[in-house]
Amino acid sequence: MAAAAAAPVASQAQAVLRKRLCDPAFVHSPLKSSPDTNYSKLKYLVASSVSEACNNSVLLLGPRGCGKGAVLDMVLEDLKKEHPDAISVIRLNGMLHSDDNCAMKDIARQLCLQHELSFSKMASSDDNTEFMIDMLRECGLAHKTVIFILEEFDLFAQGKQRLLYSLLDAMQSLTSQAVVIGMSCRLDADQLLEKRVRSRFSHRKLLFIPSSLDDIQSLTEHLLMLDQASVLPTNYVTEYNSRLTSIFNHKKFKGILNSLTDADATTSNILRFLFRVVSYMDKESGLLSIDCFTNALSCMQRQPKMDSLQDLSILELYVLVCMNRLEDKEQNSYNFNTIMKEYKSIQDAYKTSDKYATTVCFRAFEHLLDRELITFADTKGRNIALEYRPVKLLISSRELAESLKLNTTCPTVLQKLLDRERYM
Amino acid sequence: MSQPVTPRRSTRSTASAPDSPCSPPKSPKSRPKPPPRRQLLPAAAAEPEEKNTLDALLEALPGRRTQVTDLLRLLAPAPALPVMLHGGAATGKTRALLLALRHLRPSPRLAYAALRSLPSPRALFASILSQLNPIPSSNSSRRRIPDKPSDFIAILRDALAGFVAQGEPACLVFDNLEVVRGWDKGAQLISLLLRLHDLLRLPQVVLVYVSSATPDAYYTMTGSVEPNYVYFPDYTVEEANDILMRGHPNPKLYSSFLSVVLKPLFRVTRRVDELAAALEPLFRKYCEPLGDLKVVPDEGIKRRLFEHLQPHLAVVLNETFSVPMRALVGEFKNGSSSGKGNVKWHFGGRDGLSSELEFHMSVSAKYLLLSAFLASRNPATLDAALFDSTGGSDSRNCKRKSSQASIDRKDTMAEEMLMKGPGTFPLERLLAIFQCITSVSEDVLNEVECPDSIIGGSGMTGLMSDVLLQLSTLCNSNFLSKSRSCPLEGSARYRSNVNEDLALKVARSVGFPLSKYMYRR
């Protein structure tokens, strides 16, 4: 009976944890309590321009997945609570609105939506620009702040930058009251701006960097520890938490975190890792174990090229070894016909059982192309027959040698062929 | 559950999770009938008592146990990070995914887009939106299909937000993601698709990508959230054996057949679809000595059958596919319709030809093919020497002394030939050679009742129109390829795609001494 009751608890706990991991506001909530973070800086900046009715602009820079967007969302959420009617937010994304006309139209649409005006789809780009300037003035007179959020800011800086210019230029007037917040993963995003745009831009930048190992450890605790005041039964939560604490103190755990952050220490990577960990939770008991962490780590550290090398048939391996031999002979370019010549010479020399017709080898060759272990060396010459197009390897000889060693069915001749060419 | 389950109520009931996949199956009255593949399920209409157990799901996907459990864990309760399935062709990615999605309770609202069949962003947007809110046809004229990504995202977000507000989980599946890379502006579309999680800001919506390319092809295109990867390796021998054994009427006989055949074939290819295609005719051969197919083989029969099979096995190992003679015509038709750059048929065609040349082609087309072959292989400077008034047969007799330098040069030339492939030639050269060889063959081989009266007798105009027609037919069926016009000469140049074996066979069929005219380096 106890086991049957535990199962829904496990899935409930899993649902709670997954919800946390998918909610950026929860992930970054510890930032609120500490004073000297990007959160408090950004909040001070935006709040002061709201309360002092001035224009402002700022860039949030940092690699992807470091919480730029999440921190900004938290700040806006707070400000909306503090000044309920004084803020309207316009969101643009460089991926979607890199075209200036389209961006202007979307600004007009969002402004109309927020101020309950009717939006005309037929309006021209000039009309929309004019409308935006009028709206900015009106909002300024009504002491409302318009916040423009430009995600993927670097993409707006392609082309003529008309949008950025008209936005920043409109902010030069005393009547308007607007904040432009750009987000970009390019650290040199402000260098991309034209002179006329740059001179109108206040050079405030906030840098977001991947967190340190200690921060990550406390983040993990914050995300995985369940609190008593939830819907879950108390004795389960106590047991779960004590298990988790013992995992955190385990000597292996430090190593796991280390090897995870060596590759990528951004918050999103940690979240992805923890998401996997939670998904490996034991369904019966609903508890996590150190195995969940190690399994998740091994899933994160797969090497796709090595995996697909393990999937090859013997003939496909022969083709790869032939190509590798040709590359070692410093033949600068080779195609299927030259590979076949090499293959034939190997077969003649060693008299193996793996001597197949050219058509069969060509199919193996096509499989390798499909798997993207090899590729055509040039992009032009599309109307030449495939067997004449020069090809190249996309794997190193070390990777090939390693995969041959791991492959249990691989004939010893192949390994010898590969080794010999390397040492002679 | 006494009251009828409406979508709105179902969320409540699932929050307390009486029938979530994690809970152990209470009733064993599962229906083993696997659902038909790729039938997109209307989620709300699913019967509440139909419950595929996990065992039935794993039964339907042999050899994919770890992948399926991984997948279910990652997809299961609603808020989920994006997932990407990757692995080689024919490893069961799409099938595992669709069956797993059917297995989930509550079954999510599914929009499935196979990008291979949706060749433009517009088609993709239209397909996804129509799957999410199917509107009766009277209304559809009113709805605009979005062109721009920004419009698409806005509409998609509205549609999905509706489901999320109702508590209905939704799932977007993008299959064949790798083909998009080859599209015009494909990189932009991929980064749009991979960043949907950021753009939509709806964690309740599960995004699934299926790709046969490895994840490193997409590293530069992902947004702040990278998908979780699930790798589908190729099947091992044992797994392939299990798959091929499924649903066979006489398993004992078939397993004895597989035990003989599968290992050697597996050295050549590990793809189950190709193996199945190769095994089917082989099994028929294997059964030939048997009168009764229901027989349970003992050791003696097995040995006898193996001895019968052995010669055929060697043949099958060296074939990609065999074409029955009747189907050859259809094969060529397919070749002509599939367009250029597809060389596969020409290998296949040659396999078919290797047994017996049955070539449905007019004689003049055969000559044209031969002259194109010669024009591609021989250097243009030798034309005059080869096709002089005597028919070129004597000119090959003179031999020059070969110095070391010329031998070296020949080696590099041969190397170059291997690399470069057949050369290109203008139309005039082709026609000149064509005229030479047809006249020669009329002189020398009178018994060949060929290049009919049009070529031989009537004037130049009749011959030209006919030949140009044949030429375009040969181009369409990919025997010749027409390259872009040369910037200096202005006219189009041609190249022969036919290899030597095929050319020799064609020559034999019309009795033309091709080898005499081939320049050997």
HADDOCK unambig.tbl for C-alpha pairs under 7 A between the chains (distance, minus, plus):
assign (segid A and resid 7 and name CA) (segid B and resid 23 and name CA) 6.06 0.50 0.50
assign (segid A and resid 8 and name CA) (segid B and resid 17 and name CA) 6.68 0.50 0.50
assign (segid A and resid 8 and name CA) (segid B and resid 23 and name CA) 6.60 0.50 0.50
assign (segid A and resid 11 and name CA) (segid B and resid 22 and name CA) 6.70 0.50 0.50
assign (segid A and resid 15 and name CA) (segid B and resid 77 and name CA) 5.96 0.50 0.50
assign (segid A and resid 18 and name CA) (segid B and resid 79 and name CA) 6.27 0.50 0.50
assign (segid A and resid 18 and name CA) (segid B and resid 80 and name CA) 6.95 0.50 0.50
assign (segid A and resid 19 and name CA) (segid B and resid 79 and name CA) 5.85 0.50 0.50
assign (segid A and resid 22 and name CA) (segid B and resid 79 and name CA) 6.47 0.50 0.50
assign (segid A and resid 22 and name CA) (segid B and resid 80 and name CA) 6.81 0.50 0.50
assign (segid A and resid 22 and name CA) (segid B and resid 203 and name CA) 6.20 0.50 0.50
assign (segid A and resid 64 and name CA) (segid B and resid 223 and name CA) 6.79 0.50 0.50
assign (segid A and resid 64 and name CA) (segid B and resid 224 and name CA) 4.75 0.50 0.50
assign (segid A and resid 65 and name CA) (segid B and resid 224 and name CA) 4.28 0.50 0.50
assign (segid A and resid 65 and name CA) (segid B and resid 225 and name CA) 6.50 0.50 0.50
assign (segid A and resid 96 and name CA) (segid B and resid 149 and name CA) 5.76 0.50 0.50
assign (segid A and resid 96 and name CA) (segid B and resid 150 and name CA) 4.82 0.50 0.50
assign (segid A and resid 97 and name CA) (segid B and resid 150 and name CA) 6.66 0.50 0.50
assign (segid A and resid 268 and name CA) (segid B and resid 224 and name CA) 6.70 0.50 0.50
assign (segid A and resid 268 and name CA) (segid B and resid 225 and name CA) 5.97 0.50 0.50
assign (segid A and resid 272 and name CA) (segid B and resid 228 and name CA) 6.96 0.50 0.50
assign (segid A and resid 279 and name CA) (segid B and resid 73 and name CA) 5.31 0.50 0.50
assign (segid A and resid 279 and name CA) (segid B and resid 74 and name CA) 5.99 0.50 0.50
assign (segid A and resid 283 and name CA) (segid B and resid 22 and name CA) 6.78 0.50 0.50
assign (segid A and resid 304 and name CA) (segid B and resid 214 and name CA) 5.87 0.50 0.50
assign (segid A and resid 311 and name CA) (segid B and resid 233 and name CA) 6.52 0.50 0.50
assign (segid A and resid 311 and name CA) (segid B and resid 234 and name CA) 5.52 0.50 0.50
assign (segid A and resid 313 and name CA) (segid B and resid 266 and name CA) 6.80 0.50 0.50
assign (segid A and resid 313 and name CA) (segid B and resid 267 and name CA) 5.30 0.50 0.50
assign (segid A and resid 313 and name CA) (segid B and resid 268 and name CA) 5.87 0.50 0.50
assign (segid A and resid 313 and name CA) (segid B and resid 269 and name CA) 5.55 0.50 0.50
assign (segid A and resid 313 and name CA) (segid B and resid 270 and name CA) 5.83 0.50 0.50
assign (segid A and resid 314 and name CA) (segid B and resid 267 and name CA) 4.92 0.50 0.50
assign (segid A and resid 314 and name CA) (segid B and resid 268 and name CA) 6.32 0.50 0.50
assign (segid A and resid 315 and name CA) (segid B and resid 267 and name CA) 6.18 0.50 0.50
assign (segid A and resid 315 and name CA) (segid B and resid 268 and name CA) 5.23 0.50 0.50
assign (segid A and resid 334 and name CA) (segid B and resid 419 and name CA) 6.54 0.50 0.50
assign (segid A and resid 335 and name CA) (segid B and resid 419 and name CA) 6.28 0.50 0.50
assign (segid A and resid 337 and name CA) (segid B and resid 418 and name CA) 6.08 0.50 0.50
assign (segid A and resid 338 and name CA) (segid B and resid 418 and name CA) 6.57 0.50 0.50
assign (segid A and resid 356 and name CA) (segid B and resid 318 and name CA) 5.53 0.50 0.50
assign (segid A and resid 357 and name CA) (segid B and resid 318 and name CA) 5.04 0.50 0.50
assign (segid A and resid 359 and name CA) (segid B and resid 319 and name CA) 6.76 0.50 0.50
assign (segid A and resid 359 and name CA) (segid B and resid 320 and name CA) 6.40 0.50 0.50
assign (segid A and resid 359 and name CA) (segid B and resid 347 and name CA) 6.16 0.50 0.50
assign (segid A and resid 360 and name CA) (segid B and resid 318 and name CA) 5.91 0.50 0.50
assign (segid A and resid 360 and name CA) (segid B and resid 319 and name CA) 6.06 0.50 0.50
assign (segid A and resid 360 and name CA) (segid B and resid 320 and name CA) 5.60 0.50 0.50
assign (segid A and resid 371 and name CA) (segid B and resid 88 and name CA) 6.53 0.50 0.50
assign (segid A and resid 371 and name CA) (segid B and resid 213 and name CA) 6.60 0.50 0.50
assign (segid A and resid 383 and name CA) (segid B and resid 341 and name CA) 5.82 0.50 0.50
assign (segid A and resid 383 and name CA) (segid B and resid 483 and name CA) 6.99 0.50 0.50
assign (segid A and resid 385 and name CA) (segid B and resid 341 and name CA) 6.60 0.50 0.50
assign (segid A and resid 385 and name CA) (segid B and resid 343 and name CA) 6.58 0.50 0.50
assign (segid A and resid 385 and name CA) (segid B and resid 497 and name CA) 6.91 0.50 0.50
assign (segid A and resid 386 and name CA) (segid B and resid 343 and name CA) 6.99 0.50 0.50
assign (segid A and resid 388 and name CA) (segid B and resid 419 and name CA) 5.90 0.50 0.50
assign (segid A and resid 388 and name CA) (segid B and resid 420 and name CA) 6.11 0.50 0.50
assign (segid A and resid 388 and name CA) (segid B and resid 421 and name CA) 5.57 0.50 0.50
